[in-house]
Each structure stands twice: as C-alpha cells, then as structure tokens.
Amino acid sequence: MDKKRQFGFWFNKFLKCVVRCLVYGALLFVGYVVYKTYCDVAIVAKDKYVIYVTAIMSIGLLIAYKQIVSNTDLSRRQLSMTESIRILKELREKRQKLEEFTEMDYSQEMQKGHSIPYQDIHEWICKTVNNNYIGESGQYELTENGKKIKNHIRAIINDYEYLAIGILNSAFDEQIIKDGMDAMAIDSYTSFSNYIKHIRDTESPDFAVNFEWLVDRWTEKKKNGTTRD
C-alpha cells in the first residue's frame, strides 16, 4: 500500500473536519459577541426583541452553513452515482470488445484470481515474424487488432485510475463507488497486474498507481471485514 497516498487521503479528511469545526466555532463566537453587544444595548433600552433577533440570526447562520455543507455532500454523492453508472456501462462495453478481439472469456478470467501472463497479452497484440514478436524495424509492432486490444486494456485501467483519483481527492464519495465496484476493481487489477508492471518498467513508473492504492485499500478492508467507514 502506498503510505504517502494513504496519509494524504486521511489528512484531507482530517483537514476537512478541522475546517468545518473552525467555521462552526467562528459562527458561534460571532453570534456570542453580537449577542453580548446587543444584549447590553437591550438592557439599557429595555428592548427584548434585539436579543431575540440576535439569537435567531446566529442560529440562521449556523443552519445556512450546515445546509451548504449538506448540499455539497449531496452533490458529491450524486456525481459519484452518475459517474459510477457511466463507468460501469463503459467497462461493460470495453470488456465485450476485448472478448471479441482476444476470444477470451473476460469474466471467467477475472474469477480465476490470477494475473493474465504478459506473454499472453504480447501474443494478442504483437506481430509475429519468424515466430518472434519483432517487426522489420527491430521493434515490437502491433497488429491492427493488437492496437484495439491495447487501447481497450488501457481504457479499462484508466477508468479505474480516474475513479481512484476522484476518491483520493474527495471529489467522489468512496462508499458509493465501493458498494458497486469493489469486487470488479480488485479482480480487474489482479488480471492486469502483469501488464501494469510491464508498462511501469518500460514506459511510465507511475502508471495506474492510484488504481493500485485503491485496490490495496479495498482489499485491506475486505480482510478486516470492514464494509463501511
């Protein structure tokens, strides 16, 4: 598990709680100061309505802030639901295309609980020249189907990476995404872990690191029997 990402995730949550507490405290303090100020005036003027108005204004400010926070959380949950439905639909289409191009039963492959050997993926996407996967240019060359297979594999991984980044930065509600996609995400990462490792070794060391963080996090929750935060 990436400890830096895990720390950053919880630090963001802690920071959000601290900010909310500070805002609530500031509103209460302002309300108290205003109350004391007008209360003194009220004693002189013997105007009880000033006290009532001040109290109502303070309570109103607190309710307004709480409503803003609630609306923000509601919008985040709605966005999470919308995006999870969209991603699930896209993943279903990409899996069907991948099965069509590779003649592989994707669902059955995921249920095996092991990573697809990179050599198998290599055979799907690369041209064969004299039984070697090397093109005339001296580098690996992709077949036409191979290009499509590679794009679909990358697109599947990138969809999960997108969700992981959203959760890591609190743009998405993790519980909503997790409830509908945790098993699929874990199985998909397991299936493509050899491919991800290859891309990290040859192209990009940071490829799908957020996806990996999310899978590690959800796997740990499953081991601990934790279904909800």
Backbone as numpy.savetxt, mean C-alpha at the origin, in Angstrom:
# Nx Ny Nz CAx CAy CAz Cx Cy Cz
12.68 -8.68 6.58 11.83 -7.48 6.58 12.71 -6.24 6.58
12.36 -5.27 5.80 13.12 -4.03 5.73 12.82 -3.20 6.97
13.78 -3.14 7.89 13.54 -2.47 9.17 13.36 -0.97 8.99
14.07 -0.37 8.02 13.93 1.07 7.80 12.53 1.41 7.34
11.99 0.60 6.42 10.63 0.86 5.94 9.61 0.61 7.05
9.84 -0.43 7.84 8.93 -0.73 8.94 8.94 0.41 9.95
10.13 0.93 10.27 10.24 2.05 11.20 9.55 3.28 10.64
9.78 3.56 9.34 9.15 4.72 8.70 7.65 4.62 8.71
7.12 3.41 8.49 5.67 3.19 8.48 5.07 3.52 9.84
5.66 2.97 10.91 5.12 3.22 12.25 5.38 4.64 12.71
6.51 5.22 12.28 6.80 6.61 12.65 5.76 7.54 12.05
5.35 7.28 10.79 4.31 8.10 10.16 3.00 8.01 10.93
2.66 6.79 11.38 1.43 6.63 12.16 1.52 7.37 13.49
2.69 7.24 14.14 2.89 7.92 15.42 2.81 9.43 15.24
3.43 9.93 14.16 3.45 11.37 13.89 2.04 11.89 13.66
1.25 11.10 12.94 -0.14 11.51 12.69 -0.92 11.63 14.00
-0.72 10.65 14.90 -1.40 10.70 16.21 -0.96 11.91 17.02
0.35 12.19 17.00 0.88 13.33 17.75 0.28 14.64 17.23
0.22 14.78 15.89 -0.34 15.99 15.29 -1.80 16.17 15.69
-2.56 15.08 15.66 -3.98 15.17 16.04 -4.12 15.58 17.50
-3.30 14.98 18.36 -3.37 15.33 19.79 -3.00 16.79 20.02
-1.98 17.27 19.29 -1.57 18.67 19.43 -2.68 19.61 18.98
-3.33 19.26 17.86 -4.42 20.11 17.36 -5.58 20.13 18.36
-5.95 18.93 18.87 -7.03 18.89 19.87 -6.65 19.71 21.10
-5.40 19.55 21.56 -4.93 20.30 22.73 -4.94 21.79 22.49
-4.49 22.20 21.28 -4.46 23.62 20.95 -5.87 24.21 20.92
-6.81 23.47 20.34 -8.19 23.95 20.30 -8.79 24.08 21.70
-8.51 23.10 22.55 -9.00 23.16 23.92 -8.39 24.34 24.67
-7.08 24.54 24.44 -6.40 25.66 25.11 -6.97 27.00 24.66
-7.16 27.16 23.33 -7.73 28.39 22.81 -9.12 28.62 23.37
-9.89 27.54 23.41 -11.24 27.64 23.96 -11.22 28.07 25.43
-10.25 27.50 26.17 -10.14 27.84 27.59 -9.76 29.31 27.77
-8.77 29.77 26.97 -8.33 31.17 27.08 -9.47 32.12 26.74
-10.17 31.80 25.63 -11.30 32.66 25.24 -12.37 32.64 26.31
-12.61 31.46 26.84 -13.63 31.32 27.88 -13.29 32.18 29.11
-12.01 32.07 29.57 -11.60 32.83 30.75 -11.70 34.34 30.50
-11.27 34.74 29.29 -11.31 36.17 28.95 -12.74 36.70 28.99
-13.62 36.03 28.27 -15.00 36.49 28.20 -15.75 36.24 29.52
-15.28 35.24 30.24 -15.91 34.95 31.52 -15.72 36.13 32.48
-14.48 36.69 32.48 -14.22 37.86 33.32 -15.09 39.04 32.91
-15.21 39.20 31.57 -16.08 40.28 31.08 -17.51 40.03 31.48
-17.89 38.78 31.41 -19.27 38.44 31.73 -19.59 38.71 33.20
-18.59 38.46 34.05 -18.82 38.70 35.47 -19.08 40.19 35.71
-18.28 41.02 34.99 -18.46 42.47 35.13 -19.79 42.88 34.53
-20.04 42.37 33.33 -21.24 42.78 32.62 -22.46 41.97 33.02
-22.18 40.93 33.79 -23.25 40.02 34.20 -24.01 39.50 32.99
-23.21 39.09 31.99 -23.80 38.59 30.75 -23.51 37.10 30.62
-24.43 36.26 31.03 -24.22 34.81 30.99 -24.15 34.27 29.57
-24.77 34.99 28.64 -24.79 34.48 27.27 -23.39 34.41 26.66
-22.49 35.30 27.08 -21.11 35.29 26.58 -20.44 33.96 26.90
-20.68 33.47 28.11 -20.10 32.19 28.53 -20.66 31.07 27.66
-21.96 31.07 27.43 -22.58 30.02 26.63 -22.04 30.02 25.19
-21.95 31.23 24.62 -21.47 31.35 23.24 -20.03 30.86 23.12
-19.20 31.23 24.10 -17.80 30.81 24.09 -17.68 29.30 24.17
-18.45 28.69 25.06 -18.42 27.24 25.22 -18.87 26.55 23.93
-19.94 27.08 23.34 -20.46 26.49 22.10 -19.44 26.61 20.97
-18.76 27.76 20.88 -17.75 27.97 19.85 -16.59 26.99 20.01
-16.14 26.76 21.22 -15.04 25.83 21.48 -15.43 24.41 21.10
-16.63 24.02 21.51 -17.11 22.68 21.16 -17.28 22.56 19.65
-17.76 23.63 19.02 -17.93 23.62 17.56 -16.62 23.43 16.82
-15.57 24.12 17.31 -14.25 23.97 16.69 -13.75 22.54 16.79
-13.93 21.92 17.94 -13.51 20.53 18.13 -14.28 19.58 17.21
-15.60 19.80 17.14 -16.43 18.96 16.28 -16.04 19.13 14.81
-15.77 20.38 14.42 -15.39 20.66 13.02 -14.08 19.96 12.67
-13.12 20.03 13.57 -11.83 19.37 13.30 -12.01 17.86 13.23
-12.78 17.31 14.16 -13.02 15.87 14.16 -13.73 15.44 12.88
-14.63 16.28 12.38 -15.34 15.97 11.14 -14.39 15.99 9.95
-13.46 16.94 9.95 -12.46 17.00 8.87 -11.61 15.73 8.87
-11.17 15.31 10.06 -10.37 14.09 10.19 -11.17 12.88 9.72
-12.44 12.82 10.14 -13.30 11.68 9.75 -13.52 11.65 8.24
-13.74 12.82 7.63 -13.93 12.89 6.18 -12.67 12.47 5.44
-11.50 12.86 5.98 -10.23 12.46 5.36 -10.06 10.95 5.42
-10.35 10.36 6.58 -10.24 8.90 6.73 -11.24 8.18 5.83
-12.46 8.74 5.73 -13.47 8.13 4.88 -13.04 8.17 3.42
-12.49 9.31 2.99 -12.02 9.44 1.61 -10.89 8.45 1.33
-10.02 8.26 2.32 -8.90 7.34 2.16 -9.42 5.90 2.03
-10.42 5.56 2.83 -10.99 4.21 2.75 -11.72 4.00 1.43
-12.44 5.02 0.97 -13.14 4.91 -0.31 -12.16 4.75 -1.46
-11.07 5.53 -1.42 -10.02 5.41 -2.44 -9.41 4.02 -2.40
-9.17 3.50 -1.20 -8.59 2.16 -1.06 -9.50 1.10 -1.65
-10.79 1.23 -1.39 -11.75 0.26 -1.94 -11.79 0.34 -3.46
-11.84 1.56 -3.99 -11.89 1.76 -5.44 -10.64 1.20 -6.12
-9.48 1.52 -5.55 -8.22 1.06 -6.14 -8.05 -0.44 -6.02
-8.46 -1.03 -4.91 -8.32 -2.48 -4.75 -9.20 -3.22 -5.76
-10.41 -2.71 -6.01 -11.29 -3.32 -7.02 -10.69 -3.19 -8.40
-10.15 -2.00 -8.70 -9.53 -1.78 -10.02 -8.30 -2.68 -10.21
-7.46 -2.76 -9.19 -6.24 -3.58 -9.29 -6.60 -5.05 -9.41
-7.59 -5.50 -8.66 -8.01 -6.90 -8.75 -8.48 -7.25 -10.16
-9.24 -6.33 -10.76 -9.70 -6.55 -12.13 -8.52 -6.61 -13.10
-7.58 -5.67 -12.95 -6.40 -5.66 -13.81 -5.57 -6.92 -13.64
-5.38 -7.35 -12.40 -4.59 -8.55 -12.14 -5.23 -9.78 -12.76
-6.55 -9.85 -12.69 -7.26 -10.98 -13.30 -7.01 -11.03 -14.80
-7.09 -9.87 -15.45 -6.86 -9.81 -16.90 -5.41 -10.15 -17.25
-4.47 -9.64 -16.47 -3.05 -9.91 -16.75 -2.71 -11.38 -16.52
-3.31 -11.98 -15.49 -3.08 -13.41 -15.25 -3.61 -14.26 -16.39
-4.78 -13.89 -16.91 -5.35 -14.62 -18.04 -4.46 -14.53 -19.27
-3.93 -13.33 -19.52 -3.02 -13.14 -20.65 -1.73 -13.95 -20.45
-1.24 -13.95 -19.23 -0.02 -14.69 -18.93 -0.22 -16.19 -19.13
-1.37 -16.69 -18.72 -1.69 -18.10 -18.93 -1.79 -18.42 -20.42
-2.36 -17.47 -21.16 -2.53 -17.66 -22.60 -1.17 -17.74 -23.31
-0.22 -16.87 -22.93 1.07 -16.81 -23.60 2.03 -17.91 -23.14
1.89 -18.36 -21.88 2.85 -19.33 -21.33 2.29 -20.74 -21.25
0.96 -20.88 -21.46 0.28 -22.17 -21.30 0.48 -22.71 -19.88
0.52 -21.79 -18.92 0.70 -22.16 -17.51 -0.60 -21.87 -16.77
-0.96 -22.76 -15.85 -2.10 -22.53 -14.98 -1.60 -21.67 -13.81
-1.84 -20.37 -13.92 -1.27 -19.42 -12.96 -1.77 -19.69 -11.55
-3.06 -19.93 -11.39 -3.63 -20.17 -10.07 -3.03 -21.41 -9.43
-2.90 -22.46 -10.24 -2.31 -23.69 -9.71 -0.84 -23.49 -9.34
-0.15 -22.71 -10.15 1.26 -22.45 -9.89 1.43 -21.68 -8.58
0.54 -20.72 -8.31 0.62 -19.95 -7.07 0.34 -20.83 -5.86
-0.58 -21.78 -6.02 -0.96 -22.64 -4.90 0.16 -23.60 -4.50
1.13 -23.79 -5.37 2.24 -24.69 -5.04 3.12 -24.11 -3.95
3.09 -22.78 -3.79 3.84 -22.15 -2.72 5.34 -22.11 -2.92
5.79 -22.15 -4.17 7.22 -22.02 -4.43 7.42 -21.07 -5.61
8.64 -20.60 -5.74 8.95 -19.63 -6.80 9.13 -20.33 -8.14
8.59 -19.72 -9.20 8.80 -20.24 -10.55 10.30 -20.12 -10.86
10.96 -21.22 -11.24 12.40 -21.13 -11.56 12.65 -20.08 -12.65
13.70 -19.30 -12.47 13.98 -18.27 -13.46 14.24 -18.86 -14.83
14.80 -20.06 -14.87 15.08 -20.71 -16.16 13.79 -20.93 -16.95
12.70 -21.25 -16.23 11.41 -21.42 -16.91 10.95 -20.11 -17.53
11.08 -19.01 -16.78 10.70 -17.70 -17.31 11.59 -17.34 -18.49
12.88 -17.67 -18.36 13.85 -17.42 -19.43 13.40 -18.13 -20.72
12.95 -19.36 -20.59 12.51 -20.14 -21.76 11.24 -19.55 -22.37
10.41 -18.95 -21.56 9.18 -18.35 -22.08 9.47 -17.13 -22.94
10.46 -16.34 -22.54 10.59 -15.02 -23.16 11.76 -14.87 -24.13
12.76 -15.75 -24.07 13.96 -15.54 -24.88 14.02 -16.42 -26.12
14.65 -15.90 -27.17 14.85 -16.66 -28.40 15.88 -17.76 -28.16
15.70 -18.85 -28.88 16.66 -19.95 -28.82 17.48 -19.97 -30.10
18.78 -19.91 -29.96 19.70 -20.00 -31.10 20.68 -21.11 -30.81
20.57 -22.21 -31.56 21.42 -23.39 -31.33 21.32 -23.86 -29.87
20.06 -23.90 -29.39 19.77 -24.35 -28.03 20.34 -23.43 -26.94
20.83 -22.27 -27.34 21.29 -21.28 -26.36 20.38 -20.07 -26.43
20.18 -19.42 -25.29 19.29 -18.27 -25.25 20.06 -16.99 -25.51
20.78 -16.99 -26.63 21.59 -15.84 -27.01 21.25 -15.46 -28.44
21.03 -14.20 -28.67 20.71 -13.73 -30.01 21.97 -13.46 -30.82
21.75 -13.07 -32.07 22.89 -12.80 -32.95 23.73 -11.63 -32.45
23.14 -10.75 -31.69 23.87 -9.59 -31.18 24.77 -9.94 -30.00
24.70 -11.19 -29.56 25.50 -11.59 -28.41 24.82 -11.32 -27.09
23.57 -10.83 -27.14 22.81 -10.58 -25.93 21.50 -11.36 -26.00
20.86 -11.49 -24.86 19.57 -12.16 -24.84 18.57 -11.37 -25.67
17.81 -12.07 -26.49 16.78 -11.43 -27.31 15.43 -12.04 -26.98
14.41 -11.20 -26.99 13.07 -11.66 -26.65 12.29 -12.03 -27.89
11.46 -13.05 -27.75 10.50 -13.36 -28.81 9.36 -12.34 -28.72
8.50 -12.34 -29.74 7.35 -11.43 -29.70 6.45 -11.75 -28.52
6.19 -13.05 -28.31 5.41 -13.45 -27.14 6.17 -13.15 -25.86
7.51 -13.31 -25.93 8.34 -13.06 -24.76 8.23 -11.63 -24.27
8.15 -10.70 -25.19 8.00 -9.29 -24.81 6.68 -9.08 -24.06
5.63 -9.73 -24.54 4.32 -9.60 -23.89 4.35 -10.25 -22.51
4.98 -11.43 -22.42 5.07 -12.13 -21.13 5.83 -11.29 -20.12
6.96 -10.75 -20.55 7.77 -9.91 -19.67 6.97 -8.70 -19.19
6.25 -8.06 -20.11 5.45 -6.88 -19.75 4.35 -7.23 -18.74
3.72 -8.39 -18.93 2.65 -8.78 -18.02 3.19 -9.13 -16.64
4.33 -9.81 -16.57 4.94 -10.12 -15.28 5.31 -8.83 -14.55
5.95 -7.91 -15.29 6.33 -6.62 -14.69 5.09 -5.86 -14.23
4.03 -5.89 -15.03 2.80 -5.14 -14.69 2.16 -5.70 -13.42
2.16 -7.03 -13.26 1.60 -7.65 -12.05 2.39 -7.21 -10.83
3.71 -7.29 -10.93 4.57 -6.88 -9.81 4.40 -5.39 -9.50
4.31 -4.57 -10.55 4.17 -3.12 -10.36 2.84 -2.74 -9.72
1.78 -3.51 -9.99 0.49 -3.25 -9.35 0.61 -3.41 -7.83
1.27 -4.48 -7.41 1.46 -4.70 -5.98 2.40 -3.65 -5.38
3.41 -3.27 -6.15 4.34 -2.24 -5.69 3.60 -0.92 -5.46
2.68 -0.62 -6.36 1.87 0.61 -6.25 1.04 0.60 -4.97
0.40 -0.53 -4.68 -0.39 -0.64 -3.46 0.49 -0.53 -2.21
1.65 -1.17 -2.26 2.57 -1.14 -1.11 3.04 0.29 -0.82
3.36 1.04 -1.87 3.80 2.43 -1.69 2.67 3.26 -1.09
1.44 3.04 -1.56 0.29 3.76 -1.02 0.07 3.46 0.45
0.23 2.20 0.85 0.06 1.81 2.25 1.20 2.38 3.09
2.41 2.29 2.58 3.58 2.77 3.31 3.48 4.26 3.61
2.87 5.01 2.70 2.75 6.47 2.86 1.37 6.90 3.36
0.60 5.93 3.85 -0.73 6.19 4.44 -1.72 6.81 3.46
-1.48 6.61 2.16 -2.45 7.08 1.16 -3.62 6.10 1.06
-3.36 4.81 1.35 -4.40 3.78 1.32 -4.62 3.24 2.73
-5.83 2.73 2.95 -6.14 2.05 4.20 -5.65 0.61 4.08
-4.66 0.26 4.90 -4.04 -1.06 4.78 -5.03 -2.19 5.01
-5.92 -2.04 6.00 -6.82 -3.13 6.34 -7.75 -3.48 5.19
-8.23 -2.48 4.47 -9.12 -2.74 3.34 -8.39 -3.49 2.23
-7.15 -3.05 1.93 -6.36 -3.74 0.90 -6.03 -5.15 1.35
-5.64 -5.29 2.60 -5.23 -6.60 3.14 -6.37 -7.59 3.15
-7.56 -7.16 3.55 -8.71 -8.06 3.63 -9.02 -8.73 2.29
-8.78 -8.00 1.20 -9.13 -8.55 -0.11 -7.98 -9.14 -0.89
-6.72 -8.83 -0.49 -5.61 -9.18 -1.37 -4.40 -9.80 -0.70
-4.44 -10.05 0.61 -3.22 -10.50 1.26 -2.71 -11.85 0.76
-3.61 -12.82 0.64 -3.19 -14.16 0.19 -2.67 -14.10 -1.25
-3.35 -13.36 -2.11 -2.93 -13.24 -3.50 -1.58 -12.55 -3.62
-1.38 -11.50 -2.81 -0.11 -10.77 -2.86 1.05 -11.66 -2.41
0.85 -12.39 -1.32 1.90 -13.27 -0.81 2.23 -14.37 -1.83
1.20 -14.99 -2.40 1.42 -16.05 -3.40 2.11 -15.51 -4.65
1.72 -14.31 -5.07 2.32 -13.73 -6.27 3.80 -13.42 -6.04
4.11 -12.86 -4.87 5.52 -12.55 -4.58 6.35 -13.84 -4.53
5.78 -14.86 -3.89 6.49 -16.15 -3.81 6.75 -16.71 -5.21
5.73 -16.64 -6.08 5.86 -17.20 -7.43 6.93 -16.48 -8.25
7.04 -15.16 -8.08 7.96 -14.37 -8.91 9.23 -13.93 -8.17
9.49 -14.52 -7.01 10.64 -14.08 -6.22 11.98 -14.31 -6.95
12.08 -15.41 -7.70 13.32 -15.65 -8.46 13.49 -14.61 -9.56
12.39 -14.25 -10.21 12.46 -13.23 -11.26 12.83 -11.87 -10.66
12.23 -11.54 -9.51 12.53 -10.27 -8.84 14.01 -10.22 -8.46
14.53 -11.34 -7.93 15.95 -11.39 -7.56 16.84 -11.17 -8.77
16.44 -11.77 -9.91 17.23 -11.62 -11.13 17.27 -10.16 -11.59
16.12 -9.50 -11.54 16.06 -8.09 -11.96 16.90 -7.22 -11.02
16.87 -7.53 -9.74 17.69 -6.77 -8.79 19.18 -6.96 -9.06
19.54 -8.18 -9.42 20.96 -8.48 -9.65 21.48 -7.89 -10.96
20.58 -7.74 -11.94 21.04 -7.34 -13.27 20.62 -5.94 -13.70
19.53 -5.42 -13.13 19.01 -4.13 -13.61 18.84 -3.08 -12.51
18.01 -3.41 -11.51 17.65 -2.41 -10.49 17.65 -3.04 -9.10
18.59 -2.65 -8.23 18.67 -3.23 -6.88 17.43 -2.97 -6.03
16.67 -1.91 -6.37 15.49 -1.55 -5.57 14.18 -2.04 -6.18
14.27 -2.94 -7.14 13.07 -3.42 -7.83 12.15 -4.14 -6.84
10.89 -3.67 -6.73 9.83 -4.30 -5.93 10.16 -4.40 -4.44
10.98 -3.46 -3.92 11.33 -3.54 -2.50 10.13 -3.23 -1.60
9.24 -2.37 -2.05 8.05 -2.05 -1.24 7.07 -3.21 -1.25
6.95 -3.88 -2.37 6.14 -5.08 -2.48 6.67 -6.14 -1.51
7.98 -6.30 -1.46 8.58 -7.27 -0.54 8.30 -6.89 0.91
8.44 -5.59 1.22 8.14 -5.13 2.58 6.72 -5.47 2.99
5.77 -5.24 2.08 4.36 -5.49 2.39 4.11 -6.99 2.60
4.69 -7.81 1.74 4.52 -9.26 1.86 5.12 -9.77 3.17
6.30 -9.28 3.53 6.92 -9.67 4.80 6.04 -9.27 5.98
5.47 -8.09 5.87 4.61 -7.57 6.96 3.36 -8.44 7.11
2.70 -8.75 6.00 1.48 -9.56 6.06 1.78 -11.01 6.43
2.91 -11.53 5.98 3.30 -12.89 6.34 3.53 -13.00 7.84
4.18 -11.97 8.40 4.42 -11.95 9.85 3.11 -11.89 10.61
2.16 -11.11 10.11 0.85 -11.02 10.76 0.15 -12.39 10.74
0.26 -13.10 9.62 -0.36 -14.43 9.53 0.26 -15.39 10.53
1.59 -15.34 10.66 2.28 -16.21 11.60 1.86 -15.92 13.03
1.65 -14.65 13.33 1.27 -14.25 14.69 -0.23 -14.37 14.94
-0.97 -14.73 13.88 -2.41 -14.85 14.02 -3.12 -13.53 14.13
-2.46 -12.46 13.64 -3.05 -11.12 13.72 -3.76 -10.81 12.40
-5.06 -10.61 12.46 -5.82 -10.31 11.24 -6.13 -8.84 11.11
-6.18 -8.13 12.26 -6.50 -6.71 12.20 -5.58 -5.96 13.17
-5.28 -4.67 12.83 -4.46 -3.84 13.71 -5.26 -3.39 14.90
